[in-house]
Amino acid sequence: MANFHIVAGASEAPAHPVVRKITPADLKEALAKGFDDFWAMPSHLVFLGLIYPVVGVCLAALTFSNDALPLLYPLASGFALIGPIAGIGLYEISRRRELGLSTSWQDAFNVLKSPSIPSILALGVLLLVIFLTWLTTARLLYQSIFGYAVPDTYAGLINQVLTTPEGMQLIIWGNILGFVFAVAVLSISVISFPLLLDRDVGAAVAVYTSVKAVAMNPLTMALWGIIVAAALLVGSIPLFVGLAIVMPVLGHATWHLYRRVVEPPHPDDAHPVR
């Protein structure tokens, strides 16, 4: 029964949330509110403490293991695949501000008190599996083109990828495969995590609602995906420093995008104030 609750939620017959049609104007509104939440609660300080150790460990691993050098770009670009997990605490802060409650960075950990935490964790594991699958796919693609030997330095890798026909082939196929992974993750997670934070509908309903939102708003959601990808790219360029601002803004904006896409729950269905 506990496993069923994770999938289907608390209700024996959970009502599917109502999904709205949205326009680019809704994206603009969501981003504007995301910036407002960011300036009101500078959650970038939390991300400064989280991003640097993670990125430092990853880059150190790549530096001391030449065999992992080809995974540098897939690792950086794949950050978007697990972004919804990183943003879960930010959704909670935006939720509290929306309710008129006082907020601090500690409130991000109120997520752990959510009745939906088992479902949230289950979806988080799913995204991690997809992320690892992406890294494995990227390595297999590299090996199928260049073989098992890898350059000894970053400069050698860059030269290999950017100045050879095989490198161009890697760029084309790598970005095609990356696009497939990105579309899949966008579809299942664009509003599923905020939805679970808002009400205990279960992982299956959350994913279904997210996919439905993308299917009903393909062009607008595609634009949102482009905005997210471009923002993460810009934030990653200066040694990932920009992510300390980009990630909180996108996280807060995602909550407000959820509010634009999904009609508010009945008071009896919403999670109580934590």
Secondary structure by P-SEA (a helix, b strand, c coil): caaaaacccccccccccbbbbbcaaaaaaaaaaaaaaaaaccaaaaaaacaaaaaaaaaaaaaaccccccaaaaaaaaccccccccaaaaaaaaaaaaaccccccccccccccccaaaaaaaaaaaaaaaaaaaaaaaaaaaaaaccccccccaaaaaaaacccaaaaaaaaaaaaaaaaaaaaaaaacccaaaaaaaccccaaaaaaaaaaaaaacaaaaaaaaaaaaaaaaaaacccccccccaaaaaaaaaaaaaaacccccccccccccc
